[in-house]
Amino acid sequence: MTAAQTMELHKSQVQAAVEILRAVAEMIQSVGQILSGQLYALLMGKMDIETYERMISTLIGAGLIRRERSHMLVWIGGAR
């Protein structure tokens, strides 16, 4: 694989990850709040728990959601 092919592969992987992150954020936004376990149950066939936790941490770090002590994920990123 050439360097250009490797860069293109990485670019497409990053784009796919951003699209998944956006879709999950939009889902949380549309419902307002959801239990983390319930959300993971919907996604577990698509990603492992480590990937899920990194995704949630990214959304928290971006200021779009907060995780309450009850593991409730609450949309805080703006208009619903």
N, C-alpha and C positions, 0 to 999 in steps of 0.2 A: 504494500500500500504506500502510495507516495505521500509526501507531506501535505500536499493540497487535498488529497482524498481524506486524510486524517482530519484536517481542519474542517472540511465540509461535513464529515461525520459528527464531529464535536458540535459544530454549529447546529446541525439538525437535532441532536440530542438536547442541547440547551433550549432550542425553540420548543421542542415537545414538552420539556419540563416546565417552561414558562406557561404554556397553554394549559397544562394540567393544574398548575398553581392558580391560574386565573379562573378556571372552571370551578375549582373547589372554593375559592374566595367568593365567587358569584353565588354559589349554592348556599354558603353560610349567610351571605348578605340577604338572599331572598327569604330565608326562613327566620333570620334574626338571631337564632341561637339553636345549638344542637349539642347533644352529648357527644363527647369525643369518641367514645366506644361505638356509638350508633353510626357516626360518620365513618369510622374505620371499618365497620362491618360492611358498609356500602362499597368501600374501596379495596378491601383486602384481596380481592382477586386480581387487582391491578398493580398493587405495590406491597412491599413488606412493611413491617411495623417501624423499622428504622427510617425508611424513606418517608413514611407517614409522619413520624415525629419531627423529622427535619423540615418537612413542609409546614407543619403547624408552627414550629419555632420560627420559620421564616415569616409567616403571616403575623405572628405576635410581634416579632422584631420590626416589621413594617408598620406596626400600629393599626392594623386592620381588624384584628380580633384580640380578645383577652381570654385566658383560661381561668375559670373560677375554681375554687377548691373542690367543687363537686365534679370537676372535669367537664363542666359545661363550657362550650366555646361560644362566645358572644361577639356579634359583629359590632365594632365600634368605629369603623372606617368611614362613616359618612352616610349620606342619604340612602334609604332603602326603597 
